[in-house]
Amino acid sequence: KQIEKIEALNDRLDNFQVLKGVEVDIRADGRLDLPDAILKKLDVRVCSIHFSHHLSRKKQTDRILKAMENPYFNILGHPTGRLINQRKPYAVDLEKVMAATKENGCFLELNAQPDRLDLNDEACRLARDMGVKIAVSSDAHDTGGLSHLRLGIDQARRGWLEPADIINTYSCQDLIRMMTRM
């Protein structure tokens, strides 16, 4: 129903488009938690780890790499899983993940929630140096959370990111094209 409502809204709007998107869990075995039949109807898919943070570095890395093989995988959400002063980043080979991100035509999220700021500034700079593009996200769960975007922009600047490194600065048409891997 949500997809239909967004499509109807887009038909009525001039010079404005609402993208259809979802945040989907990456299962411990690397599969995405929604069927491809649903994922293919969406414009943007943020794929994130929300459980099984305890896996070994190899298993966690392999989990993410397998998920990225799904043609509907667009953005790796909160790539290290850290929660500032609450949970350390999970064990993952971030350089290997970044290389696969670029190779698969995917992107990394810079999650601007104050308790996450995930990616940190050093990881942002590494991503830039590796040619990996970043999506700055407020991770807002209500309109009040939209203000967190400012924190993400500040974090991106600390990581030496420029507008060309951040997919939020691209046109809607370019963004949709970039999200299509098939």
N, C-alpha and C positions, 0 to 999 in steps of 0.2 A: 504494500500500500504506500509506503514512504516513497519508493521509487516512482510510482505513478503520480503521486502528489508533486514531487519535485519536477517531473517532466511536464505536468500541466502548468505549473508555475513558470517554468522556463519558456513555455509556449506563449505565455501572456506578457512576459517581461521584454522590454526593449533595451538593448545594450547592457544586459546584466544576465549572468548565468549562475545558478546554484549548482555546484558539483555534487554528484551522488557519491558518498563515501562511507567508509566503515573502518573501525579499528578491530582487527581480528587477532585472536590468540594464535601463537605458534605452539603447537603441542610439543610434548617432550620428544616425540619421534620426528619432528620437523614438518609434519603436515599442518596445514592451516585449518582452523576450526570452523570454517564454513565451506560448503561445497562450491566447486567451480561454477556451477549453474547460477548461483547467486552472485559470486564475485565478478563474473563477466558482465553483469548488468551495471556495474558501478564504474565511476570515473577514477576514483582514488581509493587505494587500500593501504592502510597503515597496519603493518604486521608487527606484533609485539609479544614479548615474553612476560607473562603474568604469574607463572607458577613454575615449579621445578628449577628454582634458582641455584640449587645445590649441586647441579651436575658438574662433572669434571670439566676442565678447560677444553679438552678435545671434544667431549660429548656436546657441550654447550655450543662450541664453534660449529661442529658438524650439524647440529640441530638448525642453526641459523642458515648455514650454507644450503642445506636441503630445502628449507623453506623458500629461499631465494630462487630455487629452480622452478617454482610454480610461476607460470607466466602472468599470473594476476598479482604477484607480489610487487608492490611499488616502493614503499618506504618502511625502513626498519625503525620502529618506534622505540623510544628511550633505550638506545643501543647497549648500554652497560647495566641497566637495571638499578642503578644506585638511587638511594634515598638518603639525602644528606643528613648525617647524625642519626640515621635509623638503620640503614642497610648498606653494606659495602657493595661495590659493583660485583656482579657475578664473574666467575672466571671465564674469560673468552679471549681468543686471539684476535684483537681488534684490527690489527693490520691485515690479517687474512680475511676478515669480514669486509674490511674496506676494499680490498682488492676484488673480492667477489661482487661487492656492491657495484663497483665500476664496470666489471666484466659483464654483469647481468643487466645493466641499464637501470639499476635501482638507485635509491637515495637513502640518506640517513636523516633521522629526525634530530633536531636540537630541541628537546622538550624544555620549555621555559617555566614549568611549574617551579616555584621557589624551593620546594624540597627535592627537586630533581636536578635541574640545570644539567641535563644529560643529553648531549655530550659536554664534557668540560672544555675549557679553552685549548688545552694541549691537543685533545682529540680533534677539535675543529681544525686546528692548524695542520695536523697530520692528514686529515681528510682533504683539505685544500691542496696540500702538497702532492697528494695521490690523485688529484683530479676528480674527487668524489663530491657531488653536489649535496647540499643540505636543505632540508625543509625546516624552517623555524616554526614551532607549534606552541600555542599557549596551553594546549591540553585542557582548555576551558570546559567545565561541566555545567556552567551557567554563564550569563553575560558578564558577571563580575570577574570571572577568570580571564576574560579577554585582555585585561590590562597587563597580564603576565607577559604578553608578547614583547613588551619593552625590555624585560629581563633577558629574553632570548636574543634580542637584537644586541644588547650590551655584551652578552656572552659571545656572540658571533664576532663582534668587533675585537674582543680580547683574543680571539683565535685568529685574527687577521683576515677574517672573511670579508669579501667585498660583494656588492650586489650580484655580480655574475656568478658567484659561488652559491647563491641562495635562490632556490626555485620559486619562492614566494614573489620574487621580483619579476618573474616572467609573465607574459600575457596569458590569458586564460586558454587561448587556442594552443599556444606553445606548451603549456602545462598539460593539457589533455593529450597532446601528441606524445609528450615525454612519458606519460603514464601508460601508453599503449606499447606493449612489448611484442605483440604478435604481428 
